Amino acid sequence: MLRNRIIKNWKVLYNIQWVGFSIFIVLTAIYYWNRAAHIYFNRSLQTINFKSIFSLIMTLLFASFAMVILIYPLLFLIQAYIIRHEKRYGRKLLFLFVLYLLAVFSVFSLYTINNSHAIKAL
């Protein structure tokens, strides 16, 4: 049952995964280089401006993707096991794995944002 559902909906699952990982990676890259916004990272919304709202979004994405990097390897292995005989999905699985590794790197880069960056940004 799970096998048929994954194979039947593979294109939708693939698109959701690569779009989700890609958006997170791009937003992390933008946020990491925007040092002025680091002041608001992982803080409550006190002032409302573009940087504080972007920091709030990145804080929420950081928390959700911290959980994703823990759970996704199991889901990835299930997908790989179920579609292992399908030759056309090999490159796509490799692409998803590379995106997963970049997402792990992105989560750890957000984790390194600390108050020393925030103080230097002022």
N, C-alpha and C positions, 0 to 999 in steps of 0.2 A: 504494500500500500504506500509506504513512504517512498520506496524506490520509484514507483510509477508517478507519484506526484512530483518528485524532484526532476525526473527526466522530462515529464510533460511541461513543467513550468520553469525549465532551466534558463531560458532566455530572460524571463522576468527576474528570477533570482540573481542571475549574473548582472543584469543592468542595475538592480537595486544595490548590489554589493559594490560594484566599481564606482557608481555615482556617489554613494555614501562615503566611501574611502577617499575618493578624489576631492570631494568638497571639503572634507575635514582636513586633508593634507594642504590644500590651497589656502584655506582660512588660517591654518596654523602658521604657514609660511608668512602670510600677510601680517598676522598678529605678532609673530616673533620679532619681526623687524620694525614694528611700530612701538618703539620704546615708551613713548608718551602714554600709551594706553595701559602699560604694565602696572601703573599705580592702582588701577581699579580691579586687577585680576584677583579673583577669589575673595572679594569683599562685597558687602551689601550695597545696594544701589542707593547712594546718598545724593549724588548730583546726577541729573539726567542730561547727558549729552551723547554725542555719537560714540565717543571712546568708551564711556561707561557702559553703554548698551552693548557695544561690540565685546567688551570684556566680560559682561554677564553671559552673553551667548557663548563665548569661548570657555568660560568656566563650566557652563552646563555641558558643552560638548566634551570638554576634558573629562568630566566625571562620567559621562556616558561611554566615551571611548576607552576609558580606563577599564570599564567592565567588559567592553567588547573585546579588548585584546586578551582578556582572560578566558572568555567563552568561545571566541571565534575559532581557535585552533580545533576544537572538538567538532564544531559545525563544518569546518573546512574538510576535516578528515572524513566525516560522514559523506559529504558531497563527493569527494575524490574516490572513496570506496564504491559508492553507488554508480558513478559514471566512469569507472576505470576502463571499461571496454569500449567506450565511445572515443574514437580517435580524434574527432573534430573538436573535442573540449580540452585537449591537453594544453594548448597554448593559453587558453582562457584561464585555466586553473593556475598556470604559472604566473600569469598576469595578476590574478587575484592574490596570489601568495606574495608577490612583490609589493602590491599595494598594501597588504597587511603589514609587511615589514616596515614600509614607509609610515604607516599609521602608528606602529609601535614607536618608531623614532620620533614622530610628531608628539606623541603623548609624553615621552620623556623630555623632549625639548620644552614643552609647556611646563613640565614638572620643575625644570631648572629655573623658571622665572621666579625670582624671589624679590625680597624687599630691596636688595642692593641694586637691582635693575631699576626699581621704581624710584629710588632716591637719585640715581644718576640721571633719570629722565627729567627730573625737575630742573 
